[in-house]
Amino acid sequence: MGRVARWRRVARAHPTVTDALLAALLFVVSLLPVNPPGGPPRDPLTVGAVLLALAGCGALVLRRRHPLPVLALVTATAATALLVQQARGPFVLTVALAAYTVATRTDRRTAVAAGAASGLVLGGGAVVALGVGWLDPAVVVLLLWFGVAVAAGDAVRSRRAYVAVLEERARRAERTREEEARRRVVEERLRIARELHDVVAHQIALINVQAGVAGHLLRERPDAAEEALGHVRSATRTVLDELATLLGLLRRGEPDAPTEPTPGLGRLDALVDGFAAVQPVRWTLTGRPRPLPSTVDVAAYRIVQESLTNAHRHAPGAAVTVGVTYTGAGVVVEIRDDGPGPSGTGDQGTGLGLLGMRERAEAVGGAFHAGAGPGGGFRVRAELPAPMPQEVA
């Protein structure tokens, strides 16, 4: 089997050489003293027989490049050999091979039409040369050769087309997998960038506030300055821990790598206390708290965190209210401040903070709204879905 497969690979790599060797073999065989079907014995060899065999077999070298002209030529050659009583050897094989090639290289309709025309021409030549009818066994066998050759060629062509379709599907699937992998890489980069923005922006803003408080109270109230510096140390430690956790997610394959990079609403007390030292912040809880899906919990926490950072940045000193409401459909977070409100930014906002909050809410299937509050100031509201599980009776 290995030797046969090797010969097949060589034949496919050099089709013209293979056809030339096949034509030479048929030419040599055609010179042997074989009688035509149903006919009387012929002379062993003549110049006309050699020339007709050379023309019919030599045309097969070009059968792949020009299948229809080659079929017409070998058919005419074989019919002429029959009519002049010079048909020698496997003259039918040359025509059948040409018909097979036409069936593999063209569509089914063309192959059937060309094979039928060739069969009729060669059959007519046999009827005239042998003086028999169309139903004579010799003529019928001759026509059957064409039917078998065309059917075999059409089957090979169909199989090749089927294999080509499968290969194209495989290539398309491979391209799709590569595109999906690239898309996931981009999404992962965006997610990490969003996490880094939330972590660093919030904690740096908090450090800046506490450092300013410490500098202001250092001489007059050293105790309060020391407390502010303690908040600075706590904030730096928090941001370093969260950055280490984020980078730990990139260590694929390490069993100790954390699986959740950010805190949730369970740490809302610490988040609010960090701002309460420099800006009046209060928060309320409505409904019965319950465990939330990690993506919803992270999104809610980050929206509150980013909103507090924006409130300090754009409305320093303004009173801020944080409301968390647990409902049967999920959780609602609402952050309000009594500052001057938006200045021409509109509901959509233009900063990365608002865009990031909107993306977080929509990523978990929630709704997000940010804009001027009913009584002035600025309001951020996010409704995040987290249906309450049904209790089993």
Salt bridges, closest charged atoms under 4 A:
ASP19 OD1 - ARG63 NH2 2.98
ASP19 OD2 - ARG64 NE 2.78
ASP154 OD2 - ARG108 NH2 3.05
ASP154 OD1 - ARG157 NH2 2.66
GLU168 OE1 - ARG171 NH2 2.89
GLU168 OE2 - ARG172 NH2 3.59
GLU168 OE2 - ARG175 NH2 3.65
GLU174 OE1 - ARG177 NH2 2.42
GLU180 OE2 - ARG183 NH2 2.31
GLU180 OE2 - ARG184 NE 3.09
GLU187 OE2 - ARG183 NH1 2.28
GLU188 OE2 - ARG191 NH2 2.90
GLU188 OE2 - ARG252 NH2 3.60
GLU195 OE1 - ARG302 NE 3.50
GLU195 OE2 - ARG360 NH2 3.15
ASP198 OD1 - HIS197 ND1 3.25
ASP198 OD2 - ARG360 NH2 2.65
GLU227 OE2 - HIS231 NE2 3.95
GLU242 OE1 - ARG302 NH2 2.80
GLU254 OE1 - ARG251 NE 2.61
GLU306 OE1 - HIS197 ND1 3.91
GLU334 OE2 - ARG336 NE 2.64
GLU334 OE1 - ARG381 NH1 2.70
ASP347 OD1 - HIS369 ND1 3.31
GLU359 OE1 - ARG194 NH1 3.33
GLU383 OE2 - ARG381 NE 3.10
